[in-house]
Amino acid sequence: MSMTPQEAEYEEFMDRLYEENKEQAIEEFTGELLQSYYRNNGLLAKPAFDALIEARSLMNTSITAAFVFSAIAMEVALKESLLKPIVHGLVHAESVASLVTDLVMGHQSMDRYKDLLLQILLEHGGVDLLSYKRSGSARNIWEEIKTIQKKRNLIVHAAQTASGEETSLALSVASTIIETLFPSVITKMGLHLHDGYRICADWKCQYEGTPFEKIIKGT
């Protein structure tokens, strides 16, 4: 579908606004904003975690259903656990407030902001989605995410089915985001997880079950 002149003009304006403010947005962003969001939203990863469990349970029942739930787990984890905390922090950067507000409202060209979001994720979260490769994979995880999204759309909108290989890929990517990359970011924030998803800021937890636990409780 072609754009109207007004839509094309808006797209050009947003491109220009993005390029003019990208570097300043990265400079203004602070790790404290990211950490604060995680501390205040301790259960943000639970929906994705639950979807991953559902996907695994469906592997012996329906390969296509398992693929769909893997894709759900992957996308929810990516957006809610990795990217949304960054968007929240960017909203507090006055110079790009309007730019990010547009993103938060679900602008159709989210890929326009990919470089900005992923650069901040790398600098403050220590995760590079454009270069990270799962063990045994020849492609970076961002390329795999896009492949899974395309197949998900074909299943939902064209009633296609998923192969075992496609489902294994989707499940592996979702597992990597939820069980490897997300915990890595949380650790870099000086926080830790309980039950695989619940974010905790209590530093004393790391000593539970060790000889130091009694000393800490008695202090």
C-alpha positions, 0 to 999 in steps of 0.5 A: 500500500502506497503512502499519501503525501502527508504520510510520506512527509511525516515519515521524512520528518521522523527520519530527520528527527531521529537522526538529529537526536540519536547521539544525544539520546545515547549520551543522556541515557543513564544506567540508573534509569534502566536499573530503576525500571527493573527494580520497580517492575520485578515481575516484568519477565513472568508473561514471557517465562510462562509462554516459554513453559507453555511452548515446551509443554506443547512440543509433544502435542502440536509443533505449530502451537509450540512454534506460536508460543515460542514466538510469543515468548520471544517477542514479549521477552524482547519488548518487555524485558529488554527494550521497554525498560530502555524506552522508559529511560529515554522518555526521561531524556528531554531532548528526545521525549517526543521521539520516544513517545511516538515509539511508545504509541506503537509507530509502524516503523519501529525498525527506525529506532532499532539502532538507537535501542540496541546501541543503548542495550549494548552500552548499558546492558552488555548485550549486542543482539546484532552480533550475538550468536547462539552456540552452533548458529551461523546467524546472529540472534537478531536475524533469527528473530526476524525469521521467526517473526516472518514465519509467525505471520504466515501461520497467523495470517495464512494458516501455514504450519511450522516444521520441527526445525522451525519450531526448534529454532523458535524455542531455542531463540526464545530460551536464549533471550529469556534464560541467557540474555535477560539474566545477563542484563539483570546481573549487569544492573547489580540485580539477580533473579529468583525462579528464573524471572522475578527480579530482586535487589536484595543483595543478601539473597546471594548468601542464602544457604552459605555460612555467611547467611547466619552472620548477615542475619545476626548483624 
